[in-house]
Amino acid sequence: MSPHVVVIGAGIAGLTAAYSLLADATAPGGRSSRNVTVLEATARVGGRIQSGEFAGHTVDCGADAFLARVPDAVDLCRELGLAHLLTSPVSSSAGVWTRGGLHRLPGGLVLGVPTDLEALAASGIISPDGVARAALDLDRTEWIDGPPGPDPDGVDDQSVGWLIRSRLGDEVFERLVAPLLAGVNAGDADKLSLAAGAGQLASAARIHPSLIVSLRRQLETARAAGADPAAPVFNGLSGGTQLLTDTLHTRILELGGEVRLSAPVTGLHHSDGQWLMETPSGAVAADAVVLALPAAPAAGLLAEHAPQGAADLARLEYASVAMITVAVQRHALGCDLDGSGFLVALTDRLPALTACSWASSKWAHLADPDVAILRVSAGRHGDTAALELDDHALAAAIHHDLGTTMGLDEPFVACRITRWNDALPQFRAGHLGRVRALHDELMAGSAGLTVAGAAHEGLGIPACIRQGRKAALDLAEQGF
Ligand SMILES: Cc1cc2nc3c(=O)[nH]c(=O)nc-3n(C[C@H](O)[C@H](O)[C@H](O)COP(=O)(O)OP(=O)(O)OC[C@H]3O[C@@H](n4cnc5c(N)ncnc54)[C@H](O)[C@@H]3O)c2cc1C
């Protein structure tokens, strides 16, 4: 009898795990010798990934891009036959709203940290005093408080705020690094784990007491190894990111897997070598289980099997956000759309808008001569005032902020609001150490239970894909 594996959760991590389990046990052209079932609480697959028709185009309601410089998402798209739909932003030059205006980000930034101080000064984002403070970092020959710990898994982890404020000063942190990182997790970079939320800065910070010198050396090493500095940082899918999760769904069914929708798992028990899952329509038995869930439901199901890891997961906080997609007449805007959008500095917060992606300038497939499509974010961890507004009032607040920042002076042509509650995990210092401890606890417990997804080793699409693949491999190595 082939083993039966149940994957709980049909987001990108769970779908990748299910697809990998099936594909790895399939002879070319055939059905899988593995028996795989996906149980999903809602009526659709994709989780936080969703695309929909808007103003005559398919526009993402959530994620619209994935890192191109790590292979996971790009490789999976190719494997699924989506290579012809891979696309990269027409313009990657973003701006920041600060000091009363929109300023283009300077060249040479690494996760918001400047490596070119002349470009930084010319950008107008940082005051002359702020640039002088950042330049002090170049003279640093002694570590501040000792170097960040040597353990890349984060045992001696620090916060991003600690590193940047101490090395380059408050202005660089508040006007560049914090807004860039908040664009990823809608969180507070003063509390964000360096190892889990900004791994590139964490490894650079161990090279030299000056962070700028460290990052320059890191860039030189990458160039010497053949990295193309002009290569796109991100890719997207023309046709929408949901094509990725929809195609995974189709492939799972073609390979003989089953996907049950509206099947929330409310309990997970282990007895006589079998895993038993409670669902409203009855119990489901399996030899092995992948939990590809957000932290709260994962913690509930793990409490019996990994109590310490479950308690850590239960404490993981999330940010809620809303994505307000609007179409506006180009002539109603008071600025050129010559970039990919803008972020908002911590020092210059707006009533509702936290970031704005100029979708129809960023992506060639969304270009339109008359109407511009903007994807506007609202809400951040610890600040839900905008999210408490009803749709009508939220749209009005966003319209006001677009008037302030981009000079919009006509009503929206169209507006769509997508609310993502408890969507983005907030990794605190030491997060990766807690993730490793959970894996150890699971390995020491009953065989055949593993986890994957944004709550664990990174919230970006490539990181979720990597974890889905790894969960499948772990179970295969255990003989399932
Ligand atoms: C607005 C927004 C924009 C983003 N933009 C980007 C971006 O541009 N690039 C990028 O890389 N990442 C982006 N992200 C992050 C990325 O989309 C997510 O981190 C990732 O999709 C999470 O995937 P996942 O599989 O771990 O979890 P999820 O997508 O949350 O999937 C978990 C699934 O489990 C299901 N579930 C929950 N409880 C149960 C239960 N008890 N039983 C059964 N099923 C259950 C849920 O319904 C859900 O379908 C963005 C996220 C948001 C919200």
The ligand as an ORCA input file, in Angstrom:
! r2SCAN-3c Opt
* xyz 0 1
  C      -1.236     41.869      0.613
  C      -0.069     40.903      0.508
  C       0.915     41.135     -0.431
  C       1.990     40.263     -0.531
  N       2.934     40.484     -1.497
  C       3.928     39.596     -1.669
  C       4.816     39.729     -2.775
  O       4.674     40.629     -3.619
  N       5.806     38.808     -2.907
  C       5.944     37.757     -2.039
  O       6.875     36.948     -2.214
  N       5.099     37.589     -0.998
  C       4.090     38.470     -0.802
  N       3.198     38.293      0.218
  C       3.385     37.166      1.148
  C       2.928     35.832      0.582
  O       1.855     36.016     -0.314
  C       2.465     34.904      1.717
  O       3.376     34.923      2.783
  C       2.330     33.458      1.221
  O       1.445     33.417      0.105
  C       1.829     32.571      2.357
  O       1.666     31.260      1.885
  P       1.383     30.057      2.881
  O       1.108     28.856      2.050
  O       2.447     29.948      3.909
  O       0.095     30.480      3.726
  P      -1.370     30.910      3.303
  O      -1.412     31.505      1.966
  O      -1.883     31.678      4.456
  O      -2.140     29.510      3.210
  C      -2.586     28.811      4.339
  C      -3.887     28.103      3.979
  O      -4.308     27.340      5.120
  C      -5.729     27.423      5.187
  N      -6.155     27.062      6.546
  C      -6.085     27.811      7.681
  N      -6.544     27.101      8.734
  C      -6.892     25.874      8.263
  C      -7.409     24.691      8.876
  N      -7.657     24.618     10.177
  N      -7.670     23.621      8.075
  C      -7.416     23.661      6.742
  N      -6.922     24.769      6.118
  C      -6.657     25.847      6.872
  C      -6.006     28.869      4.811
  O      -7.361     29.022      4.425
  C      -5.020     29.080      3.666
  O      -5.574     28.759      2.423
  C       2.097     39.148      0.341
  C       1.096     38.913      1.286
  C       0.019     39.776      1.374
  C      -1.076     39.498      2.377
*
